[in-house]
Amino acid sequence: MATTSEVLTPLSHEDLRKMDAYWRACNYLSAGMIYLRANALLREPLKPEHIKNRLLGHWGSDPGQSFIWIHLNRLIKKYDVDILYISGPGHGAPAMLANCYLEGHYSEIYPDKDRDEAGMLKFFRQFSFPGGIGSHCTPETPGSIHEGGELGYSISHAYGAAFDNPDLIVTVAVGDGEAETGPLATSWHSNKFLNPIRDGAVLPVLHLNGYKIANPTILGRIPHQELEALFIGYGHKPYFVEGNDPLTMHQEMASTLEQCILEIRSLQHHARSTGDTTRPRWPMLVLRSPKGWTGPKEVNGHKVEDFWRAHQVPVLDPATNKQSLKVLENWMRSYKPEELFDANGTLIPELQELAPSGTRRISANPHANGGLLRKELDLSDFRNYAVKVNAAGAVYASPTEVLAHFLAEVMRRNMNSFRVFGPDETASNRLTAIYAASKKTWLAEYKQEDADGGELDVSGRVMEMLSEHTLEGWFEGYTLTGRHGFLSTYEAFVHVIDSMFNQHAKWLEKSKKEVDWRAPVPSINILITSLVWRQDHNGFTHQDPGFLDVVTNKSADVVRIYLPPDANCLLSVTDHCLRSRDYINVIVADKQDHLQYLGMEDAVTHCTKGIGIWDWASTDDCKEPDVVMACAGDIATMEALAAVAILKKHFSDLKIRFINVVDLFRLMPATEHPHGLSDRDFDSLFTIDKPVIFNFHSYPSLIHKLSYRRRNHDNIHVRGYKEKGNINTPLELAILNQVDRFNLAIDAIDRVPRLSSIGAHAKEWLKDQIIDSINYAHAEGIDKEEIRNWKWPG
């Protein structure tokens, strides 16, 4: 194996000629995708009718990205390197698609886009065209795990792919516009979490072409010394390739990129041969090249190349402006397609030879179709971690603390394919038992006091960083390359990744429903804890359960929401989620002590159904109820049960049906969700014409949204969070939002007709309890003993 001490010779004249020709072919295809609907190889003069009616796409970053790709190809062939490529610049698909096509893998997946003139034309016509493909590196793009629809996640995805993949080098092109985003800026710190022995490597290439859509970029306009200091400060060893002359740049890129690859191998060899896990200063590369490199210099008297006008479509009106048409034709002919493609329209053999073969082709790298590499988790029986429940609602336990012991065993059994993620909150969320299996990954400095409870280890597999963006990016990159994980975070701040969740859900839906060659990948499993109802000292800012609304906006084919009412249900739900594929599973469970209701087998049955009647909490004796008391969420369940206990004491003949919901999507009609309730099932649970009081963990409107098509919808009355509260006791906060036992009981009295004439005294007592409870909380700073330690049946 070559080492960094070897003299790196420049490209030979012949290698330089071929690489530049291959690059010209990439650039020709990138431009053709944007412009051409006919005359794919310019075998006749370019005419207006050859131009697409709508010119959509982005040209600016394509030449630079193809430049990176072809130089990676040379090193893959020379050193047999396993390389995954991530395209960070927005709308950077033309470069990636062009390289996929030239490598032949695109035609293998899409045979109608063969490597001939007819196939090339279909390849052009589909781009940014109705019924075709978009201008991002969408799931339809071979070799991609990163769409880039929203900027900022390329580096975190790259590191996620590199974790536990010791032979993989992930090269990520970072757009200089993307580099201005908060998530991207934070993700540079991922190098402090990369273990040189067990993990692969990430080679970031900051592609500085100077401009965004209509503005210069910050990193493109700061002095060289400042830029270099920035990346040294991030812990990288920056290399620079800068210029605009293609032949000179090819030579510089060849030697510099080879230096980076060899340095990565050298660092890994040292760590793996000596056991030295000292954090290396990994190389990174800054590629400064013109925006829209090799495109038109000027159009209609305006500067284009190396300016923001090259960002999208450099020549805007070739179909209607003869001068513009000529500019476009001269530009595309400057690549000399007649020298690059044979009479059939196929890339000539001497250029085909530059690409690697088989799965060493970047476009065919199996890590980019991670489901092919996925292995099932080795899971212990979650029943072994059950809370013993002799009687419903008689004992308290922390659901997440119970769960942690199960997750620790999952970690022990899957030490190369399972990680736990969390933003500095694993301990706060009572998941500390996981540390018995693996500590927190840490490759920065250590202090002596860290040995006393720091739980830090260079070989740790618990990933903690106070950036939800970076954690979610790592997690996505990890699962998209075939591995498994679990993320926990505070409920109020899971909103930080709202749009990341959106992007990943769309990727999964497209992959699952429309891209049949993508194999299923492990699910993203998100535990939301530190919930809205137990923010005793954090107050109003920490009270926001609205992430569930975001989740329900996505297709039921790729998302799930679970609200297990106790620890045993949480265990059952988590086991199910860890076994699932192609989903984002959102689990809502509090870390505080809560009443436990179901023994393990009953919990499994209940979670399997997703929604069910709790006979032990009901008083309807299998007859038509007077009122249905439904609930979803741990606090919502306890308060609903307490309300039932109150009503039983005051109205012994009241027929109450008690329903608990675990799987929120079961409320959907079966016509909208494959596991939803049919109309008949829904009616049998909730009745057709009786009042339903639904006590809900989150915003009330969400239940109405899910059930609006139901025949009994007018009788469904939802209680949930109403943006009321601050520094409150748990019961006081519940009272302010009317999800407490007293208000629920009042609601039942008001909605059951026969109680209207006999319930006045009970209502007065309930109102007194509300006032007394609030006064006590304000006087003592805590809820009453009988509230704090309430047990069923009350």
N, C-alpha and C positions, 0 to 999 in steps of 0.2 A: 504493500500500500504506500502510495506517495505521502510525504509529510510536508509540513509547511516550511521545512528548511530547504526543500528542493528549489532549484531555480525554475521559475515558471516561464517557459518560452512563449513568445507571441505566436499568434496563429500564422500558419503558413499562408502563402499567397493563395493556394488552392482552397484551403479551408475558409479563408476570409471571403473569397469569391462565392463559395457555395452558401455560407451562412448569410451573407448579405442578400443573395438571391432568394433564399428561403424566407428571409424577413420581408423582402419585397412581395412575395406571394401572400404572406399573412396580411400585409397592409392592403394589397389589392382586394382580397376577400373582404376585409373589414369595410372598405369603401363601397364595394359592390353590394354588401348587405344593406347599406343605408340608401343607396340610390337606384339600383337596377331591378327592373322587372322583365327585361329582355336584353338580348345581345350581351350575354354574360361574359364573353371573352373578347368583346370589342372586335369581332371579326368583320364588322362593317362600321361605317361612320356612326357616331352616336347621334341619335335623334330624340326629339321630345317624347315620342311614344315609348321609348325605352326606359323612361324615368318613372319611378313610382309617383302616384298621384299625391301621396302624403309622404314627406321626408321626415322620418322619425329615427332617432338614434343619437348616439354620442361618439364622436370621432376622437376627441382630444387625448384620451389616455391610451388608446388602442396601440399605436406604434410602440410606445414605451413598454407596454405589457408584453407584446409579442417579442420585443427585444429581450426581455428577461427570460421568456419561455424558451426561446431557441438556444440561449446560452445555458440554460439548465439542461436542455436535451444533450448538449455536448458533454456535460459532466456526468449525466446519467449513463451515457454510453461508455465514457472513459473509466469511470469508477464503479459502475453498477450501483448507483445510489438510488434509494427508494425515496421519491420526492412527490409530495402532495402540494398542489398550488392553490392558493386562495387569492381571488381577485377582489381587492378592497374598494377600488374606485367605483363610484356609482355609475351605472349603465356601462360597465366595462365588458359586457358580453361579447361584442364583435371580436375582440382579440382572442378570447378564450374559445369561441366557436370556430374561428378561423383555424386555430391550431388543432382543435379536435378534428376538424374536417381534413386537414392536411395529413394528420396522423392515421387517418382511415377509420378511427373508432366511431366517429359520427355515422359513417355509412354502414358500419356493422350493426348499429342500433336502429338506424333509420334507413333501411335499404333503398327507399325511393330517393334519398339524397346521395346517390352514388357519386363516385369520383370520376365523373365525366361531365361534359358540357350540359346535358339535360339535368343531371343531378345538381350541378352547381347552380343552375338557374332556379330550381326548386328551393335550394338552400338559401339563395338570395331573397326569393319572393316571400318566404315564410317570416322573415325577420321584421318585427314591428309591423305586422300585417294582420288584419282580422283573421281569426282562426289559426294564426301562426304562433310565434314565440315572442317573448318580450326582450327588452334590451338589457335586462339584468341577467346574472348567471343563475337562472331559475332551475328548479329540479329537472327540467328537460335537458339541461346542459351536462353532458358527460364530464366527469372529473370535478364537478362542483359540489361543495357542501355549504356554500355561502352565497346567498343570492345578492346581498349588498343592496337590497331595496331601501334599507335605512342604514345610513353610514355610522360607523363607529365600532363594529363588532368583529372586524377581520382578525385582529391580533388575538383577542380572547378566544375566538373559534380555533385559531391556529394552535394555541397552547393546549386547548382542550383536546385537539386531535393528537398532539404530541405526547400527552401524559400516557404512561404505560405502553408506549410504542417505541421501544428503544432503538429500532433500526430506521425509523422514519424521520426525514427532514421535511418540515413544513415551511415552504417559502411563501411568504405573504406579501403581496404588493399593496402598499398602503398609499392611498391617494392623499395628496397634500391638502385637499379640502376636507377629506375624512379626518385628517390629523388634527383638525380644529375642534372636533367633538369631544365632549367630556368623557364618554366611555372609552374612546380610543386613547386619550391622553392618560387615563388611569391604567389602561391595560398594558402599557409599557412595563409596569411593575411585575408583570407575570413572570419575568425571568428570575425573580426571587423564589419561585415555587417549582422550578424545573430541576429535577434531580438528574445529574449527568450519568448516573449508573443505570437507573431503571427507565428513564424517560427518553424520548427522542429529542429533537432539537427544532427550534424555530429560527428561521432566517428572515427577519423583516427587511423588506426593501422599500424604503420611503421614496416614492416616485414623485419627485418635485418637478412639476411642469409649470408651476407658477400661478395658475389661475383656477378659479371656480367657474360658475356659470357666467358671471359678469363682474367678477372682482378678483384682484390678486389674492394669493393665499399668504397667511401670516408667515409660515415657515419658509415660503419661497422668497420672502423679502427681508429676512434678517441676515446679519453678517455670518460668514462662514464660521468664524470662531464661536459665535454664540450658538449656532446650530450644533456644532461639534460638542460644545460644552454641555448642551442639553442632553444629548444621548450618552455622553460619558457620565453625566449625573444620574441618568436612569440605570446605569450599570452595564451599558453595552460598550463594545469596541467598534466605533463607526469607521466605515470605509466610504470613500467618495468616488463616483464615476460621473464626470461632468463634461458637457460639451454638446455640439450639434453636428459635427462632421461624422457621418455614419461609419466610415472606414476606421477613423481614429477611435471612435467610441467602441467599435467591435473589439479592437485590440485591448483597450482598457478594461472593458467589461469581462472579456475572457479571462484575463489574468486576475482581476480583482475578485470575481465571483469564485474562481477556482481557489484562490487564497482563502476565501470564507468557508468553502466546503471542507477544504483540507484542515482548516483550523478547528472546525466543529468536530471532525473525526479525531483530531489529535487530542482535543479536550476530553472527548468521550473515552478514548483509549486510555488516557492517563487515569481518569476516574475509575474506570472499570478494571484496570490492571493493578491499581494500588488501593482501591477502596476509598480513595480521597473524595469526599463529597463537598469539599469547599466550593462555594458558588463561583463558577467560572465567569469571566467577562466575555459573554458570547458576542460574536461578531454581528453586525448589522450593516446594511449598505444604503447609502443615499445615492439614488440615481437622479441626476438633474439633467433633464432633456427638454427640448421645446414642446410646448403644448401643440398637439396636432402635427408632430414631427413628420416631415416629408410631404405634408399637404400643401395646399396653395399658400404662397407667401402673402399675396394680396388678392382681394376680390373687390371690384368696383372702387378701387382707390383706397380701400381700408385694409389695414394690417390684419392678417388672419393667423398664420403660423406664429407660435410663440406669443399668443395673445388670447384673451378670453373668447374671441369670435371662433376659435378653433374647437371650443368645448363640445358643441353639439354638431350641427350641420354646417360645414364651412361654406358651401355654395348653396344659397337658399332657393334660387329660382331658375334652375337650368331648363325646366320644361317650358318656361314662358319668356326667357331672356336668352337670345342667341349668344351674347357675349359670355354669360354665365355658363351656358352649355359648352362653349369652347374651353373655358377654364376647367370645367369638370373633366372633359375628355382629355385635355392635355395632362391634367393631374393623374388620371387613372392610367393613361398610356405611359407615363413616366416610370411605372413599375415594370414595363416591358412584359406583359403577360404572354406574348408569343414566345418568349424565351423560357418561360416557367412551366407552361402547360403544353402537352403534346396535341396532336390533331384531334384526339378524342376529348380533350379538355382535362386530362389527368396530369397531375404533377409529375414532372419528368423523373426517371428513376434515380439519377444522381442526387436529386434533392430529397426524394423519399428516403434515401439511405441515411439522411441526417437525423431522422426521428428514431427513438428507441423502438423496440418491438414488444408485443404482448402486453403484459401488465406493467412493464416498466414505462410504457407511454403514460405521460401525466394524465391524459384524458381517460385512460383505462385503469388508473390506480385503484385497486379494490377498496382502499380506505375511503375513497370518495363515494362508494356505494356500501357504506358500513354494515348494512344488513347482511351482506355476504359473509362478513367476518364475525357476526354476532354469535355469541355462545350464551346459552341459558345460564342464569344464575344458579348456583348451588345453594338452595335455601333450606334451612332447618325448619322444623314444624313450629309455626308461630304459636300453636296451642300450648307449647311448653312454657310460654311466658305469661300465661293467663293470670288475671286477678281472680282469686277465688271469691265467688259471689254465692253465698248461701241464701240470701234474701235480697230481693230487688230494692235498691235505694237505701242500703243499710251501712255501706262502708264507703270511705273516701279514698281516692288515689289520684296521682298525677298521670294522666294518659301519656304524655310525652316521656315521662320518666320510665314508665313501663315499656314503651316502644323502644327506648334507647337500648335495652338489653337485647332485643331481637335484632336491631340494626347492627349491634356489635358483632353478633354471630354471623350476620350476612357479610360483614367486613372480613371476619376471620376466614370464611370459606371462599372468598373471592378477592384475594389480595392483589390480583392483577387486572381486575375488570370492574371494580366497584369503588366509588368514592362518595364521600359525604361533603356537601357544600353548605356554607352558611356565613353570613356577614358578621363575624365576631360575636355570634349569638348561640353557639352550640351549648355552652354552659348555661347561658341565660335561659335558653329554651328547655333546660333540664334533660339534655341529651348526653350528659357527661359520661354515662356508662360506655359510650362508644370509644372513649379514650383507652379503655381496657384492651381494645382490639388494635387500635392505631391512634397515634397522637396527631397533632396538627402539623402539616407540612411547613417547614421553616428553614430557609437557606440563607437568611440574613444573619446579622450578628447575634451572638448569645451573651447573656449575662449570668453571673453566678446564681442570682436569685431566681432565674427561670426554672431551676431544678425544683423549686418549691411551689408546685401547682401550675407551672407555665404550660405543661403538656405539649412542649415543642419537640420536634424530631425531624431531622432531614429526611427520614424515611416515612414520615407520617402520611396518612391518606385522607385526613380531614382537612378540607380546603377552606380556610377562613381569610377573608379580606373584606374590609369595610367598603365594598363596592358591589352592590347587587348586579350592576351591569356586567362587571368582569366575571362574577361567579356564574351568572346565567350563561354568559358566552362560553366559559370553560365547559359548563355542563352540556350545552348544546353541541359543541365540538366533540365532546367525549361520546355522547350518544350517537351522533351522526356517523361516527367512525366505529360504531358497534359495541360500545361499552355501556355500563349501567351506573345510575347514581340516584341521589336523594338530596334535596335542598330544603332547608328550613329557613324561615325568615319571619320578621314581625309583620303582622297583618297591615298596619298602617303604612308600611314602607315597601310592601311588595308592588305597590303602584310604580315604583321606580322602573320596573321592567315591564310595564304595560305594553309598550310598543314592541319590545323584544318578544314578549309572549305572542303578540299579534303576528309578527313576522314568522316565527317558528310554526305557529299553528297553520298559517297559510302554506308554508313549505310542506308540512306533513299532509295537509289535505290534497295538495297538488300531487305529491308523490304517491299517496295512497290510492287516489281515485283516478288519476290520469296518466301516470308514468309507470307502466307495468314492469319495466325493467329494474326499477329500484326495489331492493329487498327491504322488508320491514325492519325498522330500527327500534332499540329500546325506548321506552317512554321517558318523558321528563316528569318527575314526581316532585311536587312542591308541597311542603307542609307549611301551612299558614298557622302561626301560633302567636302568643302574646296578644290576645284578642281584644277587640273593642270593649268588651264588657268587664275586663279586669285591668283597667288603666287607672289604678287607684291614685297614683302620684304623677303619672305622665300627662294626664289631662286630655283636653279637647283635640290637640294636634295628633294624638295617638289613637284617635277613635275614627276609623274609616274602614268599614268592611266592604267597600265598593269594588274590590278586585273581582268579586264574583259576578258583578254586572258585566265587566269587561269579558270575562270568560264565556258567558252565555251569548255573547255576540258572535261567537265562532261556531263553526259547524259541529253538530253533535257527533259527527263521525270521528273527530279528533280531539275532543275535550271531554272531561268529566269533572264533576264537583261532588265531593263526599263530605258529609258532616256527621262523622261517627259520634254518638252520644256518650260513649264511655271508652275505657281503655281496651277492653276486649274487642269492641267493634273497630277501634283504631288498628289493632293488630291484624284483624281479618282484612280490612280495607287495604292496609299497606302491603300485605302479602299479595293481594290481587293486583295492585298497581305495579309492584316490582316485576310481576310476571307478564305484564301487558306489553304491547308493541304499538308504535305509531300513535301514541296519545300524549296529551299533556294532562296529567292527573293532578287536580288541586284538592288537597285534604285540609280541612279546617278542624283543628283540635287544640284545646287550650293546654297550657303547661301547668296551671294551678290545679290544686286538688279538687276533684269533682266526685259526685256520687256515682257509684257503679251499679248498673241495672241488670245486665245480662251475663249469665254464665257463658263460657266459651262456645259451646255448641249452639246455644240460643243466639249468640252474637253472630256466628257464622250463617245461620239460617236467615236471620234478620238482614244481614248485609247482602246476602245472595239475592234476596227479594228486592232490597233497596228501599222498600217502604212497607210498613206493616202495622197491624193493630196489636197493641200491647194489651192482651186480655186482663193481665193482673192489675192494670191501671184503669181499666174500663168498668163501667157499671151498667152497660146496656144489656148484659146477659144474652147476647146474640139476637137482640130484638132491635126494632127501629129506635135509634137514639133520639133524644131531645136536642142534643148538641154534639158536634164533633170538635174535640180538642186536638189539634195537630201541632207538630213542632218539628224544627230542624235546627240542630246546634246544641252544644252542651248546656250553656246557661238557659237557652230557650226551653230545653227539655225539662230542666229542674224546675223552672218557674211554672211551666205548664202543669207539671205533676203536682206542685204545691197548690196551684189553683184548683185542680181536681179534688185534692184532699180537703180544701176549704169548702168547696161546693157540696161534697159528700156529707160534711158535718152539718151544714145548714139545710140541705135539701136531700134527705136520705133516699127519696124515690126518684131523683133526677137521673135520667139515663144518659150517660156520657160515653162516647166512643173515643178512645185515645189512640192517636196515630203518630208514629215517629217516622221521619224521612231521613234516610242515610244518603241515598243517591239522588241528588237534586233533579237530575235530568229525567228521572222516572215520572215526574209530574207532567212532562211533555206528552202529547198524544202519540200513540204508537205510529201514527202516520208521519210524524215529524222526527221520530227517534226510534231506532230499532228496539230499544229496551224501555221505551216509555209505556205508559199505561194505556190500554184500550179504553174506549169510552165506557164499556161495560165494567171493566175493572175499577175505573175511577169512580163511577157511580156507586158501586158496591162498597167502596171504602168510605167515600165522603157523603153518600146519600144524595138524592136529587133535590130535595126541597127543604133541607134542614140547615140551620146556621153552622158554619164552620169557622172556628176561631183558630187562626194559624199563627203560632208564635215562632218568629223567624229570627235567625242570627243576624241577618243583614238588612238591607233596605227593603221595606215592604213591597215596593213596586215590582221587585224581581219575581216574587211568587205570582203576582197578577200577570206579569209578562209570560211566564211559563204555562199558566193555566187559563189564559183568557178565552180559549175556545171551548172550555168545559161548560156543560149544560148548567151546572150549579154555580157558575162563576159569580153571579150576583149575590150569592149567599156566603161567599168566601171573604172573610174579614181578616186582614193580615196585620199583625203587630210586629214591628221591627225597629231598627235604629232610625231615629228621626233628627239627627244632628243636634241632639240635646245632651249637655253634660260638660263637665270639666274635671275638677278634682273631687271625686265622689267615692263613696263606698259602693260596692257592687250592687246592693239592693237599691240604693238611692239612684244610681245611674239607670237601673232597670225601670224604676218608677218614673223618672223623667221622660223616658221613651215609651212608657206604657207597655212594657213587656214583662212586668212583674206579676206576681201571683194575685195581688189584690186587684189590679186593674183588669186582669184577665177574668177573674171571677165576676167583677162588675159587668164586664162585657157580656159574659154568658147570661147573667140575670137579665140584662136589657134585651137580649136577642131571643130568648126563649119566651114565647107569648104567655104561657101559663104562670111564669114567675113574675110577670109585671105587676100583678096585684098582691103578691105575697112576699116579694123580695125587698121591700123598702128597708126593713130593719137590718137585713143582712148587708145591704149596700151602705147604710150608715156606719155599720161596724167596720166595713172594709175601708171606707174613707177615713175613719178614725185611725186605722192601722197605718195608712199611708202617711198621715200627718205625724203620727207618733214615731214612725220609723225615720222620717227625715229629721225630726227634731233630735232624736237620739243620735243619729249619725253626726249631726253638727255639734252636738254637745260632747260626745265621747270619741269622735273620730273613727268609729267602727260600727258595724252592724250589730244588732242584738245577738246574744248567744243563741237564741232559738232560731235565728235566721242563718247564722254562720254554720251551725251544726245541724241544720234541718235534715230529717231523714223521712223517707216514705214509710208509712202513709201519713206522716205529719202529726 
